[in-house]
């Protein structure tokens, strides 16, 4: 027997109150997928109700964040007009949902045929959360890295015990109780300089404190090469992949980062650098302070102020600068995927690194675009089940994810 719209309205209310069961959440999920027009009517009712205070109460967050979340929700419910003679553009919106035990993902899909509201409750059991085309599941990435010392010795940091790992001259290499790798010096300078490399594999992330107090966070499939102690007139490191750095201020020793054809010169500041070789540009985003970004091949340079991003690529001359949302850029460091008009290849590259999978496109690349935030602690099946509502289908064969239009 077909159930009334009021029944599903109550399920939605229960979901937002975090009192919905796993079975009810799946029932609501199926209703939205199977009856998009009715689901659109239901969501239109919520457009007229100011829920910002409710979100704030549930998540215990500040007014600005609450308002931003609420505005994103209402904006996502708008149904865009489809351009003439063009294929419809599907938009998946992920709304940050911090009050669920496993950081549930709330997805909003707006298309020319109507408005869809999709809920993927992280409280659901693993079997319920798995999509129908997903044969197995893969857990989210975690803290793991390999430290390669100057003498060639390799240390698996996720397996190493806390405490001293090595000594290089006057510098101790320490795995701290919080899992961070740190370089601690007793202040003596014996002239021994050793070059170390911290490598984070696909499916990993790690944090590091350099000998000068600079803090580094490395994303999946990234590495940093650095000395055990900084001597001379500057501090130099080399990065591949993506990293966020909080530079210890020292006006007498500028900090220099080399990253895939870009050079970044700083004194004391916080910034993110994305220099993956499979991305089409190196992007440096300034959060605090000031940096100078140089294109190595041409020596062209630009100074950044907080909130700006410098982009360097082989296909363009010079350094392109634009203002960006730093919260979105730093989402990975804060445990989130964050997309703003991202194509499916952009989404898949991030999933590939975090879940250590290979992406294969079968019969072409889907044209969907994606918006919003989703927690990175979800399993792969939970993420894919949400994406499947856009009519993109997936098949997991070992660690190969097949994407099918």
C-alpha positions in Angstrom: 0.0 0.0 0.0 1.3 3.4 -1.0 2.0 5.6 2.0 1.0 9.3 2.2 3.2 12.3 1.8 2.6 13.1 5.5 4.2 9.8 6.4 7.4 10.7 4.6 7.3 14.2 6.0 7.4 12.6 9.5 10.3 10.4 8.4 12.2 13.6 7.3 11.4 15.2 10.6 12.7 12.2 12.5 15.8 12.2 10.3 16.6 15.9 11.2 15.9 15.1 14.8 18.3 12.1 14.7 15.6 9.8 15.8 15.1 7.9 12.6 16.0 4.2 12.5 18.2 2.6 9.9 15.1 1.0 8.2 13.2 4.2 8.2 16.2 6.1 6.7 16.4 3.6 3.9 12.7 3.8 3.3 12.9 7.6 3.0 15.9 7.2 0.7 14.0 4.9 -1.6 11.0 7.2 -1.6 13.1 10.2 -2.8 14.8 8.1 -5.5 11.6 6.5 -6.8 9.2 9.5 -6.5 11.3 12.6 -7.2 8.3 14.9 -8.0 6.5 14.0 -4.7 9.9 14.5 -2.9 10.2 17.9 -4.5 6.8 18.9 -3.1 7.9 17.8 0.3 11.1 19.8 0.2 9.2 22.9 -1.1 7.4 22.9 2.3 10.7 23.0 4.1 11.8 26.0 1.9 9.4 28.2 3.8 10.5 27.1 7.3 13.5 28.8 8.8 15.5 25.9 10.1 18.8 27.7 10.8 18.2 27.8 14.6 17.5 24.2 14.5 20.7 23.4 12.7 22.6 25.6 15.2 21.1 23.7 18.2 21.8 20.3 16.7 25.4 21.0 15.8 26.3 23.6 18.5 28.0 25.8 15.9 28.3 29.5 15.5 25.8 31.8 13.8 27.8 32.4 10.6 28.3 28.7 10.0 24.7 27.9 10.8 23.5 30.6 8.3 25.9 29.4 5.6 24.6 25.8 6.0 21.0 26.9 5.9 21.4 29.2 2.9 23.1 26.4 1.1 20.2 24.1 1.8 17.6 26.6 0.6 19.7 27.5 -2.4 20.0 23.8 -3.4 16.3 23.4 -3.4 15.8 25.9 -6.2 15.1 24.1 -9.5 17.3 25.6 -12.2 15.9 26.1 -15.7 17.3 23.8 -18.3 19.2 25.6 -21.1 17.6 25.1 -24.5 19.0 22.2 -26.6 21.4 21.3 -23.8 21.5 18.1 -21.8 20.3 18.6 -18.2 22.9 19.3 -15.6 22.6 17.3 -12.4 23.9 18.9 -9.2 24.6 16.9 -6.1 24.7 18.9 -2.9 26.3 17.6 0.2 25.2 19.3 3.4 27.5 19.0 6.4 25.6 17.0 9.0 27.8 16.9 12.1 25.2 15.7 14.6 25.0 12.1 13.3 27.2 9.5 15.0 29.1 8.6 11.8 28.7 12.1 10.2 25.8 11.3 7.9 25.8 12.8 4.4 22.8 14.8 3.3 22.7 15.2 -0.5 20.5 17.5 -2.5 20.1 16.8 -6.3 18.6 19.6 -8.4 17.8 18.8 -12.0 15.5 20.1 -14.7 12.9 17.4 -14.1 12.4 18.5 -10.5 14.1 18.7 -7.1 15.4 15.7 -5.3 16.3 15.4 -1.7 18.4 12.4 -0.8 19.4 11.3 2.6 22.2 8.8 3.3 22.2 8.2 7.1 25.5 7.2 8.4 23.8 5.4 11.3 22.5 2.7 8.9 24.1 -0.6 9.1 26.8 -1.4 6.6 24.7 -3.7 4.6 21.9 -1.1 4.3 24.4 1.6 3.3 25.9 -0.4 0.5 24.7 0.4 -3.0 23.2 -2.4 -5.1 26.0 -2.5 -7.6 28.8 -2.5 -5.0 30.2 -6.0 -4.5 32.5 -5.1 -1.5 33.2 -2.2 0.7 36.4 -0.2 1.3 36.9 1.8 4.5 38.1 5.4 4.6 41.8 6.3 4.7 43.6 7.0 8.0 46.9 8.1 9.6 49.7 6.2 7.9 53.0 7.3 6.3 56.6 6.1 5.6 59.6 8.0 7.0 62.7 7.5 4.9 65.8 8.6 6.8 69.0 10.0 5.3 70.7 6.6 5.6 68.0 4.9 3.6 66.2 3.3 6.5 62.4 3.3 6.2 60.0 3.4 9.2 56.3 2.6 8.9 54.9 5.2 11.2 51.5 3.7 11.6 53.2 0.6 13.0 56.0 2.3 15.0 55.6 2.8 18.8 55.5 6.2 20.3 58.8 7.7 21.4 62.2 8.2 19.8 62.6 6.7 16.3 66.1 7.9 15.4 68.7 10.4 16.3 70.5 12.6 13.7 73.2 14.7 15.3 71.6 16.9 17.9 68.1 16.2 16.6 65.7 13.5 17.9 63.1 12.1 15.5 60.0 11.4 17.7 56.6 9.9 17.2 54.4 11.8 19.7 51.4 10.4 21.5 49.0 12.2 19.2 50.5 10.3 16.3 52.4 13.4 14.9 56.0 13.1 13.8 58.3 15.7 15.3 61.9 16.8 15.2 63.2 18.0 18.5 66.6 19.5 19.0 68.5 20.3 22.2 69.9 23.5 20.7 73.4 22.3 20.0 74.7 22.6 16.5 77.1 19.8 15.5 76.9 20.5 11.8 75.2 17.2 10.9 72.5 17.8 8.4 70.3 14.9 7.2 67.7 14.9 4.5 64.5 13.0 5.3 61.4 12.3 3.3 57.9 11.7 4.7 55.7 9.8 2.2 52.0 9.4 2.7 50.5 6.6 0.5 47.1 6.6 -1.2 44.5 6.0 1.5 46.6 7.9 4.1 47.2 11.3 5.8 49.8 12.4 8.3 51.1 15.4 10.3 54.6 16.6 10.9 56.4 19.2 13.0 59.7 20.3 11.6 62.7 21.3 13.8 61.9 25.1 13.5 58.3 24.5 14.8 56.7 24.6 11.4 53.6 22.3 11.2 52.8 20.3 8.1 49.7 18.3 7.3 50.0 15.9 4.3 47.1 14.6 2.3 46.9 11.2 0.6 49.5 10.4 -2.1 51.8 13.2 -1.0 55.3 13.7 0.3 57.7 16.2 1.8 61.5 16.2 1.7 63.2 18.4 4.4 66.4 18.6 6.6 66.5 17.4 10.2 67.6 20.9 11.1 67.6 24.2 9.3 70.9 26.0 9.0 72.1 28.8 6.8 70.1 31.8 5.6 66.8 30.1 4.6 64.6 27.0 5.2 63.9 24.8 2.2 61.5 21.9 1.7 60.1 20.1 -1.4 56.5 18.9 -1.6 54.6 16.7 -4.0 50.8 16.1 -3.7 48.9 18.3 -1.3 50.0 19.9 2.0 48.9 22.5 4.5 51.6 24.4 6.3 51.7 26.7 9.3 55.1 28.3 9.1 57.0 29.2 12.2 57.9 32.9 11.9 61.6 33.7 11.5 62.3 37.0 9.6 66.0 36.1 9.3 65.3 32.8 7.7 62.6 32.9 5.0 60.8 29.6 4.3 60.9 28.2 0.7 58.7 25.5 -0.8 59.3 23.8 -4.1 56.3 22.1 -5.6 56.1 20.7 -9.1 57.3 23.8 -11.0 56.3 26.4 -8.4 58.3 28.1 -5.7 56.6 29.6 -2.6 58.5 32.2 -0.5 57.2 32.9 3.0 58.2 34.3 6.4 55.5 33.3 8.9 52.1 32.3 7.5 49.6 29.5 6.8 48.9 28.2 3.3 47.8 25.2 1.3 49.6 23.9 -1.7 48.1 21.4 -4.1 50.7 20.0 -6.5 49.4 16.6 -7.6 50.9 15.6 -10.9 47.5 14.4 -12.2 45.9 17.9 -11.6 46.2 20.5 -14.4 47.7 23.2 -12.2 49.7 23.8 -9.0 47.5 25.8 -6.6 48.7 27.8 -3.6 46.1 29.2 -1.3 46.9 31.7 1.4 45.1 31.5 4.7 47.1 33.9 6.8 50.1 36.2 6.4 51.7 36.7 2.9 53.5 34.6 0.3 55.2 35.1 -3.0 54.5 32.5 -5.6 57.0 32.1 -8.4 56.7 30.1 -11.7 60.0 28.3 -11.9 60.2 28.1 -15.7 59.7 31.9 -16.3 60.5 33.5 -12.9 57.2 35.3 -13.0 55.8 36.0 -9.5 52.8 37.2 -7.6 52.2 38.2 -4.0 49.1 36.9 -2.3 47.0 38.2 0.5 44.8 36.0 2.7 41.9 34.4 0.8 43.7 34.4 -2.6 44.9 31.4 -4.6 47.7 31.4 -7.1 47.5 28.9 -10.0 50.5 27.8 -12.1 50.1 25.5 -15.1 52.1 24.6 -18.2 49.3 25.7 -20.5 49.2 29.3 -19.3 51.8 32.0 -18.9 52.6 33.6 -15.6 50.8 33.2 -12.3 47.0 33.4 -12.2 45.5 34.8 -9.0 41.9 34.7 -7.8 39.9 34.9 -4.5 38.6 31.5 -3.2 36.8 30.0 -0.3 39.6 28.8 2.0 37.2 26.6 4.0 36.6 24.6 0.9 40.3 24.4 0.0 41.1 23.2 3.6 38.2 20.8 3.7 40.5 17.7 3.4 42.5 18.8 6.4 39.3 19.1 8.4 38.0 15.7 7.4 35.8 16.6 4.5 35.4 16.3 0.8 34.2 19.6 -0.5 33.0 20.4 -4.1 31.9 23.5 -5.9 30.8 22.8 -9.4 33.2 19.9 -9.6 33.0 17.5 -12.6 33.0 13.8 -11.9 36.7 13.4 -12.8 37.6 15.8 -10.0 35.4 13.9 -7.6 36.8 10.6 -8.6 40.4 11.7 -8.3 39.8 12.6 -4.7 38.1 9.3 -4.0 40.9 7.5 -5.8 43.5 8.9 -3.5 41.6 8.6 -0.2 40.2 5.0 -0.7 43.3 3.8 -2.7 41.3 2.7 -5.7 41.8 2.9 -9.5 39.0 4.7 -11.5 38.0 3.2 -14.9 35.4 5.0 -17.1 33.2 2.6 -19.0 31.5 4.0 -22.1 32.4 7.6 -21.6 32.6 10.1 -18.8 29.3 11.3 -17.2 28.6 15.0 -17.3 27.3 15.5 -13.8 28.5 18.4 -11.6 28.8 18.3 -7.8 28.4 20.8 -5.0 28.8 20.7 -1.2 30.5 18.8 1.6 30.7 15.2 2.7 32.7 13.6 5.5 35.8 11.6 4.6 35.1 9.0 7.3 32.3 7.4 5.3 33.0 4.1 3.7 33.2 4.0 -0.1 29.9 2.3 -0.4 28.1 5.0 1.5 29.6 7.6 -0.8 28.7 5.7 -3.9 25.2 5.0 -2.9 24.6 8.8 -2.7 26.2 9.4 -6.1 24.1 6.7 -7.8 21.0 8.9 -7.5 22.4 11.1 -10.3 22.1 8.1 -12.7 25.8 7.4 -12.6 26.4 3.8 -11.8 29.4 2.0 -10.2 30.8 -1.5 -10.1 33.6 -2.3 -7.8 36.0 -5.1 -8.9 38.7 -5.5 -6.3 40.2 -2.0 -6.0 39.0 -1.0 -9.5 36.0 1.3 -9.5 34.1 1.1 -12.8 32.1 4.3 -13.6 29.2 3.7 -15.9 26.9 6.5 -17.3 
